[in-house]
């Protein structure tokens, strides 16, 4: 059985949603506090030297990290969780999945730990990153025109990202007021 090393409500939630949606059994290992020195950090470091969540220990004892890679692994087992190959929605799915992890996801690292990146001006960095994230969400909102999910009637793994990320900053109210297509998912 897959073990998901994560923290409730953090990035590992995306992987948990994907695995649950795909009916892939897993065991959750809570590593709350991994972002500070201590037992959780030491445990996670033995599996993933970058000390990031999610970290998955697979059935074959391999370690899988990075939510996009985890999504591709899930799609190997459940290809129906993405639009069909050969359709325009498939290319949009691939593009947005990678876009989310390359553009939006890093803004949380910078805003959550601004002192790591700008020790002399952490609050200014945090403010700037949050505003940038909002602009990214506004662009993403313009790309989503289907309902009830990102690509219409079919629930896909991209929806796992959107459902999780909209619970983080800037929050439900902001999405309702500024990104109604994302909020509708």
Protein Blocks (a to p, Z undefined) as FASTA:
>chain_A
ZZddddehiamlmmmmmmmmnopacddddfehklpgcjklmmmmmmmmnopadddddfko
pacehjklmmmmmmmmmmmlpccehiaklmmmmmmmmmmmmmmmmmmmmmmmmmlmmmml
mmlmmmmmmmmmmmmmmmmmmmpmbdfbfnojaccfklmmmmmmmmmcebjklmmmmmmm
lmmZZ
